[in-house]
Amino acid sequence: MRRTALILILLSLPALAMAQQPGATHTVRAGETLGDIARTYLGSSAAWTRIFEANRNQISDPDRIVPGMVLVIPGGQAGGAATVLGFSQDGRFLQSVTDRRDLVEERAFTPNPAPEPQRERTIFFDSRNPEDFLPAVYFTPVEEVSAVPQPIFESAAWIDDGQPPLGEVIGLAGDQPVTGPRTTIHPYDDVRVVFDLPGTPAVGERFLVYRVRQELEGVGRILSPTGVVEVLRSDAAGVIARVVREFDRMQPGQFVRRIPSFPLEPGVHPEDSRETLSASLLAFRDRKELHLPGDLAFIDRGAGSGITVGDEFSAWEGMGDGWSGKEVARFQVVGVRAGTATVRILEIESRSDLVPGLRLHLDRRMP
C-alpha cells in the first residue's frame, strides 16, 4: 500500500526529480554542447545555464567549450548520471535519464489503422457508381422523370373555378409564444383546421392550403397554394394537422381543398403535334416588368379543350391564322381546370412580346 501511494505521488511530480548530491563531473567530448550535457545529467537542455553558472571559472562563453574540459554538474551524482525517481508503467524502476529515453524508444508511437469507411450513404450517393468518387455531373435518365415535377404541379396557382373550399386554417395548435401570437406558420407547425365536411378527415390525409393572391378584372381571382398539411388527430374544436410542405407564406385564414391527383407517369413526355389548337394568354401570376423562365401564367384553354398537364405551347412573331417567323417563347402546361390552364415559361427569345393577349399554338401534346 505504501509503495503504491509512493508511485502515485512520484508520478504526479515533474518528469525528473534530481538527487541533489554535489561532486558530479563530466569530461567534455568533441561536438558536445552545454545543452547536450544538461539533457543527459539534468533531464532538460534548458538547464544548461545551471552548468554554465557552476563553471564560470573556466567558461567565458557558453557556446565555446573545449574537449577534455572537466565540468562540475550541480546537483549531479558522482559517476556521471543523475538519479531519476519514478516507475514505468510495467513497474520498472527508472534510475537515470538514459533509462527514460530507452523506455520511450521501446514504446515507439504507432498510429492506429484508419477506420473502415462507413457504408451509410447520403441521398446524393449514386448507387450505380459506388466506387466512383471522381468529380462528375450525374444526369437522371429521361425515362425516370415526369414531364412536370410533382412539386411544381402541386404548387401551381390557378384561376378560381368556383369550387368552394373544404375548410379553413384558423391558427396554430397549442400554446402561443409569450411574445405574442405568430402570424406566419412554418413547416412542421401543428395547425388547427375547421372543415366544412359531413365527416371527419382520416388521420394521414393531406390537404392543399391556398390563398387568394389577387383579383384581375376580366380574368377572375388568382388562387395560389401555400403548402400542404397532414391530418394528425381531431377533437371537439376541429382537426389538428401538421405542415409537411411549404410553397409560400402560410397564415391563419387561408383555405384548404383536396390535393389534385398527379396525372403523370415517369418517362412519358410530350410529342410533336400537328394540331391547329391555339390559346390566348390571359395573365401572369405575378406583376413584373420582365418575366423569366419558370414564371407562371394562365391561358383560356382547359380540360374542356382536351388540354392535359405536360402539353406545350409556343408563341411566334406575327402569329395569326397563318403564323410564321421566329419562336419568341415556349410554355408548358402545369395545371388544368375546366376552362383554363396554368402554364410555366420554358424558354424566352423575346421578353417584349410576353403580354396578355399573346396567341399561343399547341405544338407538343402528351401521348
N, C-alpha and C positions, 0 to 999 in steps of 0.2 A: 504494500500500500504506500509506504513512504517513497519507494523507488518510483512508482507511477506518478505520484504528486510532484517529485523532483523533475521528472521528464517533462510534465506539462508546464512547470514553471520555467524550465530552461528553454523550451521551445517557444515560449512567449516572449523571451528576451531577444535583443538584436541577434543577427545571424551569428556573430562571433563574440565570444567573451574571452578576453586575454588574461592569462595569469601574469600579474604584474611582478615579474621577477627580473631584477637587474642583472646585467652581466652578459647578455646575449650579444654575439658579434657576428659579422658577416664579412667575408672577403670578396670584394668586387671582382666580377668576371667581365671579360670583354663583351661589349654590347649591352650590358645591363644599365638600367636607369633607376633612379630612386623610387619611381613608381612601381617598377618590377619587384624591387626588394620589399617595398611596403606591402604589396599584394601578397607576397609569399609569407612574410612574418606577421603582418598586422591585419591581413584579411581584406585590405582595400588599397588601391593605388592612390586614392585621395589622401592617405595617411603619410605620404612622403614628407610632408612638412615636419612631422614629428622626428623623422630620422635626420632631416636637414638641421633642425634646431639642436639635436643632440650631438652633432658632429661639426659645429661651426668652427671648431679649432683647426679643422683640416679641409673644410669645403667652403669656398668663397662664392662659387656659382653652382646652383643645384643642377644645372644642365651639363656640368663638366665634372664627372667623377672618373678616377683613374683606376684601371685594372690593378689588382693587388692591394688596393686601399682597404684597410680593416675598419669597418664602421660599427659603431655601437648601436644596437637595436633597443630603443627604450621600451620597457615593459615586456621584452622578449625573454626567451628561456635559453640558457646556455645549451649549445648543441645544435643550434641552427633552425629550430622550428618552434613557433608559438603553440601553446596549449589551447585547444578549442574544446569547450564543453558542449555536450549535446549528444543525442542519439538519433540514428537514422530510423526510418520507418520500420526496417526489419530488425531493429534492436541493436545494431552495430554501434559501438562507441566511437565517435569521431574525435580523434585526438589532435588533428592538425588541419590546416587549410588544404594541404595536399589530399588528405583523406576526403574532404568535402568535394574537391574538384574531381577526384576519381569517382566518387559516388554519382555526381552529375553526369559524367561521361558514360558510366554504366547504364544510366537511365536516359538514354538519348530520346528526344522528342520524336514520336511517330504519329503523324496525323491520322485520324480516323478515316476509313474509306468513305467516299461520297455516298450519300443515301440513294437508294434506288428511286428512280423517278416515279411519282405518283401517277396512277392510271386515270384518276378522275380528270375529266376534261370540261372546259367551259363550253358554252353554246356556240362559240366561234370555231371550235375544233372541227376540221373536215375529216370525218371518219374514212373517207375514200382514200386519203393520203396520210395514214397515221404516222409514217416515218419521215415525211417531207416537211421540214420546218424552215425551208428557204423562204425569203420574202416573195410573195406572189399575190396576184389578184385572182380570186376564185369567182367564177360565174355560175349562177344557178341555171341548169338546163331549162329551156323554154317549156319542156313538157312537164315540169314540176311546179310551174307557177300559173296563176289565173290571169286572164286578160286584164282584170281590175283587181288590185289588192283588196281584201275584205275590209281592213280598217278605213280605206278611202270610201268604199261603198257605204259603210255604216255611218260615217261622219259627214256624208254629203247632204247639204241643205236642199230644200225643195220648196216649191210654191204651194201654198195652202190648198189642199184638195177638198176641204170641207169635212174631213174626218175628225170627229171630236176627240179630245184627249181622254185617256183612261183614268187619269188621276193627276195629283199634284204633289211636288216635294214641298213640305211645309217647314222643314228646318232640320237641324242636326238632332240626332237622338242622344239622350244622356245629358250630363251636366255641361253647362256652358262655362267658358273660362271666366275668371274673376274680373278680368279687364273689360268684360262686355261681350255680347254675342257676336260671333263671326258672321259676316255676310257672304263669305266665299267658302264653298265646300271643296275639300281636297280629296284626291284619291285615297281610298281605304277609310274614309269617314263613314260612319253609320248615320243614315238619314231616316226621317220619318216620312212615309208616303201615304197619302189618303187616296184610296182608289174608289172610283165610281163603277163598281162591278157587282154583279149579283152574288158572286162567291169571293173567296179569299185566294189570292195567287199562291201557287205552290212554292215551297221552300226550294231555292235554287233557280227559280225562273228569273230571267233577265228582261229588263225593260230599257227602252231608249228614253233619255231625258233630253228635252229640247226647249227652245225659247223662240219668241218672235224677234227676229233680227231687225227687220224693217218692213215698212209697207210702201209699195211702189204704186203710184197711180197708173191705172190701166193694166197692171200686172197682178197685183194682189200682195198678200203677206208672205214674206220670206221667212220660213221656219228653219232653224239651224240646230242640229244636235249639239249637246254639251257634254254628254257622257253616257255611260251605261251603269245601271245599278242591278244588284242581285239580291233577291229576297232572302233574308236570314230567318225571320220569325214574324209573328203577328200577335197583337194584343188588342185590348178593348179600344185603344186610341188609334189604331191603324196598323200599318205594316212597317217593320224595320228592315231597311235594305242597306247594302254596302256598295260604295262607289268602286267599281272594278276597272273602269276605263274613263279617261277624260279626254275630250276633244276641244273644249272651250271652257270659259269661266262658268261654273255651275253655282247657282244661287237658289235660296228658297223662293217659291212662287213659280218655278218652272214646271213644265208639264211632262207627263210620261205617256208613252204609247208602246205597243209591241215592236220589237225589232223585226224588220222585214227579212225574210229568208234570203240567204245569199244564193243567187241563182247560177253561179258559175262553177265549172269543174276545172281542175288543173290541166293544162295542156290544150285547152280549147281556146282558139284565138280567132279574131275576125278574118274574113277572106274578102278578096276584091269582089265588088258587086257592080252590075251594070244597071241597077235600078235608077229611076229618074226622080226618086223621092227627094224633096227639098224641105227645108225648115227655115224659120226666121229666128234670129237671136233676140230674145225678149229683154234680158237684163243680165247684169253681172251680180254676183252675190255681194261684192264689196264695191264701194265707190272709190275708184282710183284714177289717177291721171294716166298711168301706163299699166297695162296688165301683162302678166308673166306666165310662163308655163306652170301649170298646177292650179291656177286660179279657176274658180267655178263660175258657171253661167247657166242660163235657162233658155230652152227653146220651146217652140209652140207645137211640138210633136211629142206624142207619148205612146203608151201601150195601145191606144186605140188605132194608131197608125202602124202598128207592128214593130215599134222600136223596142229594143232589148238592151240590157246592160252589156257593154263591150262594143257596141256598134260605133263606127267612126264617121264623122262628117268632115268635109273640107270646105274652105271658102277660097274663092278665086277672084282675081282682078276682073272687073267688068262683068261679074257673074249675073246672068239673067236666064232667059229661056234658052239661049244658045251660048252658054258661058264658055269662055276661053281665057287664055292668058296664064299668069303665074299664080301658084298657090300662095295665099297670104297667111293661112292658119289652118291648123287641124285640131279637131275636138273629139273627145271620147265620151260616150255616154256612161255615167257612173250611178245614175238613179233614174227610175221611171215611175211616173204616175199616169193616170188615165189619159189626160190631155196634154201633159207637159213632161219634159225630161231635164235632168241635171247633167251638164257636160263639164268636163275639165279641159283646159287648154293643154294640148300635147306639144305643138310646135307653133312658132310665130315667125313669119317673114316680114310682116309689115304691121306695126302696132297701131298706126294711124287709122287703119281700116276696121279695127275692132270696136265697133259701136253698135248699140241696139239697132235692130232692123237689118243687120248684116244677113245676107242669104247664105245658107249652108246646103251642101249636097251630100247625101248619103252615098259613100263610095266603098265602104267596107262594112260587111254585115257578119254577125256571129252565125255560125252554121246551125 
